[in-house]
Amino acid sequence: MNFNRIQMLKTGKLISLCIIFLTMASVVHAATHIIRFGGDLGETYSPKTLNVAIGDIVRWEGDFSSHPLSSTSVPPGALSFHAESGAALEYEVIAEGVYNYRCDSHYDSGMTGSFVATTTGIEERQNTKTPGAYQLNRNYPNPFNPSTIIGYQLPAEEHVELRIYNTRGRLVLTLINDKRPAGNNSVVWDGSDESGRLVASGLYIYRIKAGGFISTKTMLLVR
C-alpha cells in the first residue's frame, strides 16, 4: 500500500469510499447473552446481572406487553432501549460501562437488571475454528464512537502487524505487532493514539500484514 497515494485522494473520493464500505459492512458478533423473564420466572430477570464485552449482543426473551422494558441508565455513547410489545429484543453493546434497566410495570417489586460492558482499550479475542484463508474484516460498528472491533482471520500462526493511519498516511497506533494463532481473531480500538490520547473525528485507515498477506480498509470515527 502506497500511503503517498492516500495523501493525494480527494475528499469526495474518501466520502464515497466510506459510504460503500458502510453499505457492505457485515459482522458476526462475539457473543449473544440471553435474559429471560415472565412465565415461570415471574417478576424477575434471569440472569439479573451480566458481564459482557463490546461487540456482544444482549437479548431479552419474554412478553413485553405484560412486562414493558426500559433502560434507566446507559454509558456515554450508548443508545437507550425500550420495548413494550413482542417477545424478543436484541441490543448491540457499543460502549464500555454499566447498563441498568427495569420493567416499567413491576420495578417497584424489584424487577430490575443490569449488565457491565468492559474493554481495556485493546482487547483481543480468538476462537478455535481455523479458516482456510487470510482475511481482514470490516470493523464493527462503523461509524463508531467510542470504540470499534476489527476482525481478521489467519489460516496458520503468523506474525501479525495491524496498524491504524490517518488519511495523510501518518501512523496513529500499532494495535498488533506480534505472533497470533490461527483462527478468527479480533481486536478492539478505543479511538486513542500511541500516546493514549483520543483522536479526532474523521476517516481512518487500518492495515494488516501477516506473512505475505496485506489488506487495507477504512473506518469512520464520529465523536
TIZA-56779 format. One record per atom (N, C-alpha, C): residue in three letters; z, y, x. Coordinates in pm, whole numbers, padded with zeros to 5 digits, always signed. Atoms other than C-alpha are relative to their C-alpha. Layout:
BEGIN
ALAZYX;...
This chain:
BEGIN
MET+00000-00122+00086;MET+00000+00000+00000;MET+00000+00124+00088;ASN+00010-00124-00076;ASN-00107+00334+00147;ASN+00067+00110-00079;PHE-00075-00098+00077;PHE+00154+00584+00035;PHE-00055+00141+00016;ASN+00068-00130-00008;ASN-00058+00874+00158;ASN-00091+00018-00121;ARG+00083-00009+00119;ARG-00287+00791-00132;ARG+00083+00038-00122;ILE-00090-00036+00111;ILE+00008+00812-00371;ILE+00025+00149-00001;GLN-00027-00143-00013;GLN+00079+01159-00241;GLN-00116+00083-00056;MET+00118-00075+00043;MET-00273+01260-00342;MET-00029-00018-00150;LEU+00026+00022+00143;LEU-00253+01131-00701;LEU+00032+00124-00080;LYS-00025-00115+00086;LYS-00275+01397-00965;LYS+00102-00035-00107;THR-00103+00020+00100;THR-00002+01445-01224;THR-00055-00073-00122;GLY+00059+00064+00118;GLY-00235+01341-01507;GLY-00017-00150+00019;LYS+00018+00142-00028;LYS-00310+01009-01341;LYS+00133-00072+00000;LEU-00133+00060-00001;LEU+00060+00940-01287;LEU+00051-00021-00140;ILE-00046+00011+00139;ILE+00138+01007-01651;ILE-00075-00110-00072;SER+00080+00104+00065;SER-00147+00786-01769;SER+00043-00138+00046;LEU-00044+00127-00055;LEU-00035+00506-01538;LEU+00132-00041-00060;CYS-00133+00028+00057;CYS+00321+00534-01669;CYS-00012-00049-00143;ILE+00017+00038+00140;ILE+00205+00512-02032;ILE-00053-00142-00010;ILE+00056+00135+00002;ILE+00002+00199-01957;ILE+00108-00102+00029;PHE-00105+00095-00037;PHE+00298+00030-01789;PHE+00103-00013-00110;LEU-00098+00006+00108;LEU+00533+00122-02074;LEU-00054-00085-00114;THR+00061+00075+00110;THR+00293-00025-02329;THR-00001-00149+00029;MET+00014+00140-00036;MET+00257-00350-02138;MET+00133-00066+00036;ALA-00128+00052-00047;ALA+00627-00391-02050;ALA+00048-00116-00085;SER-00057+00115+00070;SER+00779-00727-02138;SER+00097-00068+00094;VAL-00104+00051-00088;VAL+01109-00865-02001;VAL+00084-00104-00073;VAL-00095+00096+00053;VAL+01326-01168-02058;VAL+00139+00045+00040;HIS-00132-00050-00030;HIS+01687-01058-02084;HIS+00083-00106+00071;ALA-00080+00090-00081;ALA+01951-01209-01858;ALA+00080-00097-00084;ALA-00084+00087+00082;ALA+02176-01349-02133;ALA+00013+00059-00140;THR-00029-00043+00136;THR+02244-01335-02507;THR+00139-00047-00038;HIS-00137+00030+00039;HIS+02604-01320-02629;HIS+00011+00010-00152;ILE-00006+00005+00146;ILE+02667-01421-02992;ILE+00143+00023-00048;ILE-00128-00028+00065;ILE+02952-01278-03200;ILE-00016-00034-00148;ARG+00009+00040+00140;ARG+03014-01439-03540;ARG+00117+00059-00078;PHE-00105-00055+00086;PHE+03216-01308-03834;PHE-00024-00043-00143;GLY+00010+00036+00141;GLY+03286-01370-04202;GLY+00005-00149-00020;GLY-00005+00143+00029;GLY+03276-01707-04377;GLY+00136-00057+00032;ASP-00126+00064-00038;ASP+03539-01943-04236;ASP+00081+00084+00097;LEU-00071-00085-00097;LEU+03625-01681-03973;LEU+00080+00110-00068;GLY-00071-00105+00072;GLY+03742-01435-04238;GLY-00027+00137+00059;GLU+00015-00139-00044;GLU+03803-01077-04136;GLU+00031+00012+00149;THR-00017-00006-00145;THR+03769-01122-03761;THR-00134-00025+00067;TYR+00117+00026-00081;TYR+03505-01128-03488;TYR+00032-00109+00101;SER-00022+00110-00095;SER+03467-01436-03271;SER-00121-00012+00094;PRO-00124-00047-00062;PRO+03490-01370-02986;PRO+00025+00149-00028;LYS-00038-00139+00028;LYS+03678-01043-03028;LYS-00031+00092+00117;THR+00033-00076-00120;THR+03617-00929-02670;THR-00100-00078+00085;LEU+00102+00061-00084;LEU+03334-00996-02424;LEU-00015+00077+00130;ASN+00047-00064-00122;ASN+03231-00924-02068;ASN-00149-00028+00011;VAL+00145+00015-00007;VAL+02856-00863-02038;VAL-00052+00076+00121;ALA+00064-00072-00110;ALA+02610-00724-01786;ALA-00113+00086-00057;ILE+00114-00082+00040;ILE+02348-00452-01812;ILE-00125-00087-00005;GLY+00117+00083+00022;GLY+02031-00607-01948;GLY+00024-00114-00096;ASP-00033+00106+00094;ASP+02216-00859-02167;ASP-00022+00047-00144;ILE+00009-00025+00143;ILE+02182-00884-02546;ILE+00132-00043-00066;VAL-00113+00037+00085;VAL+02482-00878-02781;VAL-00055-00019-00141;ARG+00054+00032+00133;ARG+02401-01043-03114;ARG+00114-00035-00096;TRP-00098+00029+00105;TRP+02622-01031-03425;TRP-00067-00082-00108;GLU+00051+00085+00106;GLU+02573-01301-03689;GLU+00102-00010-00112;GLY-00088+00003+00116;GLY+02725-01273-04038;GLY-00062+00077-00114;ASP+00049-00072+00118;ASP+02692-01100-04374;ASP+00041+00147+00010;PHE-00032-00141-00018;PHE+02670-00726-04308;PHE+00023+00073-00132;SER-00024-00065+00128;SER+02666-00642-04678;SER+00148-00008-00039;SER-00144+00013+00025;SER+03026-00770-04701;SER+00083+00058+00113;HIS-00072-00049-00118;HIS+03123-00660-04351;HIS-00089+00097+00078;PRO+00084-00096-00073;PRO+02925-00346-04251;PRO+00059+00030+00138;LEU-00040-00014-00140;LEU+02936-00295-03875;LEU-00041+00136+00054;SER+00031-00128-00065;SER+02953+00033-03680;SER+00066+00006+00136;SER-00064-00030-00128;SER+03012+00129-03320;SER+00093+00118-00019;THR-00094-00113+00006;THR+03312+00357-03276;THR-00001+00079+00129;SER+00016-00073-00126;SER+03253+00448-02911;SER-00090-00080+00092;VAL+00089+00062-00097;VAL+02984+00375-02651;VAL-00001+00085+00126;PRO+00004-00076-00125;PRO+02945+00480-02284;PRO-00111+00106-00001;PRO+00108-00098-00013;PRO+02734+00783-02186;PRO-00133-00069+00032;GLY+00132+00058-00021;GLY+02365+00698-02202;GLY-00033-00117-00089;ALA+00022+00114+00089;ALA+02411+00414-02452;ALA-00025+00049-00142;LEU+00028-00032+00138;LEU+02295+00410-02813;LEU+00109-00057-00090;SER-00092+00052+00100;SER+02529+00374-03109;SER-00072-00106-00083;PHE+00062+00104+00082;PHE+02472+00085-03350;PHE+00072-00010-00135;HIS-00054+00010+00135;HIS+02521+00019-03721;HIS-00084-00099-00080;ALA+00070+00092+00090;ALA+02432-00248-03978;ALA+00080-00015-00128;GLU-00067+00018+00129;GLU+02511-00269-04348;GLU-00076-00095-00091;SER+00072+00102+00074;SER+02263-00535-04460;SER-00060-00099+00099;GLY+00058+00101-00087;GLY+02105-00851-04325;GLY+00106-00094+00055;ALA-00089+00103-00051;ALA+02255-01141-04132;ALA+00007-00003+00153;ALA-00003-00001-00146;ALA+02192-01055-03765;ALA-00034+00138+00053;LEU+00027-00126-00070;LEU+02195-00754-03534;LEU-00001-00027+00148;GLU+00008+00015-00145;GLU+02079-00755-03172;GLU+00006+00137+00065;TYR-00020-00128-00069;TYR+02183-00481-02930;TYR-00021-00022+00149;GLU+00028+00008-00143;GLU+02048-00428-02580;GLU+00098+00087+00077;VAL-00101-00071-00080;VAL+02312-00328-02325;VAL-00071+00071+00115;ILE+00074-00074-00104;ILE+02171-00049-02105;ILE+00090+00091+00084;ALA-00088-00090-00074;ALA+02479+00135-01976;ALA+00133-00068+00029;GLU-00128+00054-00041;GLU+02796+00044-01793;GLU+00113+00066-00078;GLY-00117-00058+00067;GLY+03126+00089-01976;GLY+00051-00087-00113;VAL-00064+00070+00111;VAL+03330-00009-02281;VAL-00066+00038-00131;TYR+00059-00017+00133;TYR+03172-00053-02625;TYR+00101-00048-00104;ASN-00092+00037+00108;ASN+03402-00051-02929;ASN-00072+00004-00133;TYR+00063+00004+00131;TYR+03302-00141-03283;TYR+00101-00049-00104;ARG-00092+00041+00106;ARG+03456-00223-03621;ARG-00078-00038-00126;CYS+00051+00019+00135;CYS+03395-00349-03972;CYS+00045+00121-00081;ASP-00035-00122+00072;ASP+03380-00034-04184;ASP+00089-00026-00121;SER-00079+00031+00120;SER+03543-00212-04480;SER+00137-00060+00031;HIS-00123+00074-00027;HIS+03818-00408-04304;HIS+00064+00034+00135;TYR-00058-00032-00131;TYR+03906-00228-03982;TYR+00150+00023-00008;ASP-00144-00024+00013;ASP+04250-00138-04124;ASP+00080-00130+00004;SER-00068+00129-00011;SER+04329-00512-04127;SER-00023-00064+00137;GLY+00017+00046-00138;GLY+04230-00544-03762;GLY-00135-00058+00032;MET+00133+00053-00028;MET+03862-00635-03788;MET-00076+00096+00091;THR+00061-00083-00104;THR+03758-00464-03466;THR-00037-00090+00118;GLY+00038+00076-00118;GLY+03597-00578-03144;GLY-00048+00092+00110;SER+00047-00080-00113;SER+03477-00463-02805;SER-00068-00091+00102;PHE+00054+00070-00115;PHE+03271-00563-02504;PHE-00014+00099+00115;VAL+00004-00082-00121;VAL+03261-00435-02147;VAL-00122-00039+00081;ALA+00118+00022-00083;ALA+02938-00398-01951;ALA+00028+00050+00140;THR-00029-00038-00137;THR+02967-00391-01574;THR-00122-00019+00090;THR+00095+00016-00109;THR+02742-00345-01273;THR+00056+00082+00115;THR-00052-00071-00116;THR+02818-00231-00920;THR-00113+00072+00073;GLY+00110-00075-00060;GLY+02507-00019-00863;GLY-00116-00089+00035;ILE+00103+00097-00033;ILE+02309-00301-00707;ILE+00058-00137-00030;GLU-00052+00129+00042;GLU+02369-00631-00886;GLU-00115-00097-00010;GLU+00109+00096-00002;GLU+02157-00939-00828;GLU+00035-00123-00081;ARG-00014+00123+00075;ARG+02104-01245-01045;ARG-00112-00094+00044;GLN+00107+00095-00023;GLN+01911-01563-00991;GLN+00032-00127-00078;ASN-00023+00126+00068;ASN+01861-01885-01184;ASN-00064-00113+00077;THR+00037+00116-00080;THR+01777-02236-01076;THR-00145-00042-00020;LYS+00138+00039+00023;LYS+01425-02263-01216;LYS-00090+00063+00106;THR+00086-00048-00108;THR+01168-02236-00936;THR-00139+00028-00053;PRO+00136-00033+00045;PRO+00846-02051-01027;PRO-00103-00050+00100;GLY+00106+00051-00086;GLY+00511-02157-00885;GLY-00072+00106+00079;ALA+00071-00108-00069;ALA+00402-01816-00757;ALA+00092+00120+00016;TYR-00071-00127-00015;TYR+00525-01481-00635;TYR-00031+00091-00117;GLN+00025-00097+00106;GLN+00566-01211-00895;GLN+00104+00111+00005;LEU-00089-00115+00019;LEU+00712-00864-00931;LEU-00011+00040-00146;ASN+00001-00032+00143;ASN+00812-00796-01292;ASN+00011+00150-00023;ARG-00021-00139+00041;ARG+00809-00466-01475;ARG+00148+00019-00028;ASN-00142-00027+00018;ASN+01151-00307-01481;ASN+00035+00015-00147;TYR-00048-00014+00138;TYR+01360-00302-01797;TYR+00139+00062+00002;PRO+00092-00070+00090;PRO+01439-00074-01968;PRO-00087+00100+00077;ASN+00090-00098-00061;ASN+01160+00171-01894;ASN-00066+00083-00110;PRO-00083-00083-00085;PRO+01205+00466-01927;PRO+00147-00045-00003;PHE-00138+00045-00008;PHE+01566+00421-01822;PHE+00096+00113+00033;ASN-00113-00088-00033;ASN+01899+00601-01790;ASN+00127-00069-00046;PRO-00005-00040-00141;PRO+02126+00539-01609;PRO-00050-00106+00096;SER+00037+00106-00093;SER+02013+00203-01468;SER-00111-00085-00059;THR+00110+00086+00043;THR+01728-00046-01483;THR+00000-00128+00081;ILE+00004+00131-00064;ILE+01665-00410-01394;ILE-00141-00027+00051;ILE+00129+00036-00061;ILE+01386-00515-01156;ILE+00004-00150+00029;GLY+00005+00144-00021;GLY+01297-00883-01171;GLY-00113-00039+00093;TYR+00105+00051-00088;TYR+01098-01083-00917;TYR+00014-00152+00012;GLN+00002+00146-00009;GLN+01001-01447-00861;GLN-00045-00043+00139;LEU+00034+00055-00131;LEU+00987-01649-00542;LEU-00019-00151-00012;PRO+00019+00145+00003;PRO+00835-01999-00511;PRO+00076-00073+00111;ALA-00076+00057-00111;ALA+01034-02055-00190;ALA+00092+00107+00056;GLU-00089-00098-00064;GLU+01313-01891+00007;GLU-00082+00089+00093;GLU+00076-00096-00080;GLU+01177-01577+00169;GLU+00090+00117+00039;HIS-00061-00129-00030;HIS+01287-01262+00346;HIS-00066+00102-00092;VAL+00050-00092+00102;VAL+01253-01001+00074;VAL+00034+00143+00037;GLU-00023-00144-00012;GLU+01210-00628+00112;GLU-00039+00063-00134;LEU+00026-00067+00127;LEU+01240-00433-00213;LEU+00050+00143+00013;ARG-00034-00140-00025;ARG+01229-00055-00179;ARG-00053+00089-00111;ILE+00038-00098+00100;ILE+01204+00246-00406;ILE-00046+00127+00070;TYR+00058-00122-00058;TYR+00989+00551-00323;TYR-00020+00103-00110;ASN+00042-00102+00095;ASN+00925+00883-00488;ASN-00151+00011+00003;THR+00146-00009+00009;THR+00571+00990-00576;THR-00063+00066+00122;ARG+00052-00053-00126;ARG+00537+01164-00238;ARG+00000-00105+00110;GLY-00001+00109-00096;GLY+00581+00827-00067;GLY+00123-00004+00087;ARG-00124-00001-00080;ARG+00928+00904+00068;ARG+00097-00105-00051;LEU-00095+00104+00035;LEU+01184+00625+00075;LEU+00122+00060-00070;VAL-00119-00042+00074;VAL+01459+00671-00185;VAL+00116-00096+00028;LEU-00106+00100-00016;LEU+01653+00345-00148;LEU-00061-00135+00035;THR+00033+00140-00026;THR+01624-00001+00003;THR+00096-00085-00081;LEU-00083+00084+00085;LEU+01751-00237-00265;LEU+00030-00134+00066;ILE-00018+00131-00064;ILE+01697-00561-00071;ILE-00074+00001+00133;ASN+00063+00023-00129;ASN+01625-00639+00293;ASN+00069-00120+00064;ASP-00073+00120-00039;ASP+01741-00996+00337;ASP-00070-00122-00057;LYS+00054+00123+00055;LYS+01662-01360+00265;LYS+00051-00020-00142;ARG-00037+00028+00138;ARG+01662-01459-00102;ARG-00052-00138-00037;PRO+00039+00137+00036;PRO+01645-01806-00260;PRO-00120-00005-00093;ALA+00108+00021+00096;ALA+01354-01947-00455;ALA+00054+00010-00142;GLY-00042-00009+00140;GLY+01366-01880-00828;GLY-00030+00136-00059;ASN+00012-00127+00069;ASN+01375-01598-01078;ASN+00122+00084+00031;ASN-00109-00086-00045;ASN+01585-01316-00940;ASN-00014+00139-00063;SER+00009-00138+00045;SER+01669-00962-01044;SER+00102+00084+00074;VAL-00090-00095-00064;VAL+01836-00655-00902;VAL+00008+00124-00089;VAL-00021-00119+00083;VAL+01981-00351-01078;VAL-00002+00124+00089;TRP-00004-00131-00066;TRP+01906+00004-00961;TRP+00070+00098-00092;ASP-00081-00092+00079;ASP+02159+00260-01078;ASP-00046+00146+00011;GLY+00053-00135-00008;GLY+01940+00563-01005;GLY+00057+00083+00113;SER-00055-00073-00114;SER+02106+00653-00675;SER-00088-00022+00123;ASP+00078+00011-00122;ASP+01957+00710-00329;ASP+00083-00066+00111;GLU-00068+00063-00113;GLU+02057+00585+00017;GLU+00139+00059+00025;SER-00130-00066-00021;SER+02345+00837+00022;SER+00094-00019-00118;GLY-00082+00020+00118;GLY+02476+00727-00316;GLY-00008+00112-00102;ARG+00015-00112+00094;ARG+02364+01047-00488;ARG-00103-00035-00107;LEU+00092+00025+00109;LEU+02194+01030-00827;LEU-00128+00080+00020;VAL+00129-00067-00018;VAL+01824+01112-00809;VAL-00041+00070-00129;ALA+00044-00078+00115;ALA+01642+01348-01043;ALA-00091-00082-00091;SER+00095+00062+00092;SER+01437+01253-01347;SER-00140+00000+00062;GLY+00136+00002-00049;GLY+01082+01151-01269;GLY-00054-00141+00015;LEU+00068+00126-00021;LEU+00839+00876-01182;LEU+00035-00053+00140;TYR-00033+00062-00128;TYR+00941+00634-00905;TYR-00081-00128+00018;ILE+00082+00115-00036;ILE+00760+00354-00726;ILE+00089-00105+00064;TYR-00075+00107-00067;TYR+00912+00017-00640;TYR-00098-00102+00056;ARG+00094+00082-00077;ARG+00751-00214-00388;ARG+00074-00119+00061;ILE-00060+00120-00057;ILE+00828-00572-00290;ILE-00092-00058+00107;LYS+00072+00075-00102;LYS+00725-00758+00023;LYS+00078-00127+00026;ALA-00064+00130-00022;ALA+00801-01130+00051;ALA-00104-00093+00061;GLY+00102+00076-00069;GLY+00613-01336+00307;GLY-00128+00082+00005;GLY+00125-00075+00004;GLY+00250-01233+00263;GLY-00025+00069-00132;PHE+00016-00059+00133;PHE+00306-01113-00092;PHE+00050+00144-00001;ILE-00037-00141+00014;ILE+00310-00737-00159;ILE-00043+00045-00139;SER+00033-00050+00133;SER+00324-00575-00501;SER+00076+00129-00025;THR-00056-00131+00027;THR+00394-00225-00628;THR-00014+00034-00148;LYS+00003-00044+00139;LYS+00483-00088-00973;LYS+00074+00134-00011;THR-00068-00128+00022;THR+00616+00235-01123;THR+00101-00011-00113;MET-00102-00008+00105;MET+00913+00327-01342;MET+00037+00146-00021;LEU-00029-00137+00039;LEU+01033+00639-01519;LEU+00149+00019-00029;LEU-00141-00035+00021;LEU+01386+00782-01495;LEU+00006+00128-00082;VAL-00016-00117+00088;VAL+01483+01023-01774;VAL+00148+00026-00018;ARG-00142-00034+00011;ARG+01821+01193-01746;ARG+00022+00100-00114;
